């Protein structure tokens, strides 16, 4: 792919992920909290659906732009492959997945741990699903975030940054931008999200594929929502 063709895509992607998405995220979350205070029973569902539509639009739009500019799927790590030591990294990713699920089970079985989650989460409990319908849509939201955010940050963003600065600097820069993209969660949330993003980026490079990061991302979001939802309802 001609690097010149990457320039408009790179600029637009950086502006979108570094500036626009943090602003939209903060605005959306404040709107959600305001609607919840007003007693709007559909506030969470509308927030979930809006985010699903937005993320799929961005991911598919930028992916189409990449392909129409002559880009291939391989640099985005969208072609499944693993060979040699990459299988070891796949095993590490699956071990992390098992840990995430075990942690969720332990928390959901302990009223004390649920209370700790509630205390540590603050306003973030506002986004957590509170009804069976919300839980079903939140599942779709988690899958969407796993696929779309990985394509945007660990696929497209890392690919265009790697052309300019190399693979590992691209890992660091994309991780920082991913953290900033979750500014609606506050400074603590930016740090936690950035750390999770770094793990996803390393796994993407180490396995040569986005599939383990996509799986971990979706499951991580789903289990976090499940724990937050249970904690906010005060259920053990």
N, C-alpha and C positions, 0 to 999 in steps of 0.2 A: 504494500500500500504506500503510495506517495505521501511523504510526511507533510507536504504542503496542503494536501486535502484534509489533514487532521486539524489544521489551525482553527478554522471556524467551529468545528465540532468541539475541540478542546476548550476554547474560550466559552462557548455556550454552556458546556457541561460544568466547567468550573464555576461560572456565575450562578448557575442553577443550584448546584449542590453546596456551594460555599456561602452564598448570600441569600438566594431566594428561599430555599428549603428551610433554613433555620428561622427566617422571618415568618414564613407560612406556618411552620410548626408551632411557634410560640403563639401566634394569632389564633390558630385553630384550637389550641388547648385552652387558652383563656376564654374563647367563645364557648367551648364545651362546659367549663366550670360555671360560666355565667348562666347558661341554659339549665344546668343542673340546679343551681340556686333558685332559679325561677320555677322549678318543679316540672320541667319539660321531660316527660317520660320517654320521649323518642330521641333524647339528646345523644346518647351513646351510639345508638344504631345509626343515626345520621352521620356522626363523626367517623364511625367505622367504614361506612359505605363511601363517604367522600375520600377517605384516605386510600381505600382500595382502588377507586377509579383514578385518583391522582397518580398513584405509584405505577399502575399498569400503563397509564398514558405516557408517563415519562420513560419508563423502561422500554416499552415497545417503540416509542418515538425515537429515542436516541439509538436504539439497536438498529432500527430501519435506516437512520441517517448513516450509521457506521457502515452498514452493508451497501447502501447506495453510493457511498464514497469509495468503494472498492475494498473495504475491510473484510476479513475472513473471521470465522467463528473460533479458530484455533487460538489466536492471541487473547481472546476473551475467556479462554478456558471453558468453553461451552461444549467441547467435544470430549466425552468421557474417555479417560485413559489413565492407566497406572502401570508402572513397570519398575522392577528393581526395588530400591529403597522407598519409592513412592507408596508401595503397599504398607510399609511400616507407618508412614504418616497417616494413611487411611485408617490403620488400626488405632492410632492415637486419637483421631477424630471420633471414631466409634466409641472408644473408651470414655471420651468426654461426654458423648451423648448418653451413655449409660449412667454416668455420674449425675448429669442434669436430671434425669428421670428419677434416680434414687433420691436425690435431694428433694425433689417435689413431693415424693411419697412420704418422706420423713417429715417434711414441714406440714403437710396436710393431716398427718396423724397426730400432730402435737399442738394443742391449744396454745402452749407457751411460745412455740416457734411462730405460730400464726400471729400472735400478738406482737412479737418482735418484728415480723414483716410489716404489720400495720403501722407500728411506730416509726419504722425506718423509711416508709414509703411516702409519708406526708400526703400532699395533694395528688400524687400519682394514682392513689386508689380510685380517683374519679374516672379514670379510663378503664378500670377493670370491669368485666362483665358481671351483671348482677342477676340475670334471668337466663333460663334455658335458651331463649331466642337470641339474646345477646351473646351467649357462649358459642352458639353455632356460627354467628356472623364473625365473632372474634377469631374463631378457627380459620375462616377464610382470610381474615386480616393477617393472621400469623403466617399463613402459607404465602400470601401476597408479599409480605415484607421479606420473607425468606428468599423468594425468587427474585423479586424486583430490586430490592436493595443490594443483593449480591451482584446482580447483573450491572447495576449502576456503579457501585463503589468498588467491588473487587473484580469486576469484569471490565467495563468501559473505562472507568476512571484510572484504574491501575494500568490499563493498556496504553492509554494516551500519555500518562505521566512517565511510564517506563521508556517510551520513545525519547522523551526529553531528558530524563535524569537517571535512568537505569531502574532495574527491578526493585532493589531493596530501598532506595530512597522513595520510590513510588509507593512501596508498602507503608512507609512512615507517613508520607504526605496524605495518602488516601485514608489512613487511620485517623489522622487529625481532622480531616474534613468530615469523616463519618461521625466522629464525636460531636463536632460543631453542629452537624445536621440534626442532632437531638437536643438542641438548646432548650426546648420546652421542658426538659427534665431537670434543669438547673445544673450548677457546676458539678455536683456529685454525680448526676446522671450522665453528664458529658464524659466524666472520667471513666465511669463504669462502661459506658457504651464504647468509648474509645478502646478500652482494654479488650472488650469482646471483639471489636472490629480488628484489632491487631491479631488476635487468635485466628479469626476467619481469614485474614490476609495471608498469614503464614501457612495455614492449611491449604489455601488456594494455590500458593506457590509450591508448597511441598508435595501436594498430590497431583498438581498439574491440571486440576479440574475444580469447578465451582460446586460440584454436587455434594461433597461433604459439608462445605460452608453453608449451602442452601438448607440442607437437612438440619444442621445444628442451629442455624438462625431461626428457622420456623419453629422447631421444638422449643428452643429457648424462649421465644416470645410467647408461645402457647402456655408453657409451664409457668412463666412469670405472671401471665394474666390469670391463670387458674389460682395461683397462690394469693395474688392480690385480691381477687374476687372473694375467695373464701375468707381471707383476713378481714376485709372490709365488712363482711356480713357477720363477723364474729362467730364463725362456725369452726368446730374442731373435728 
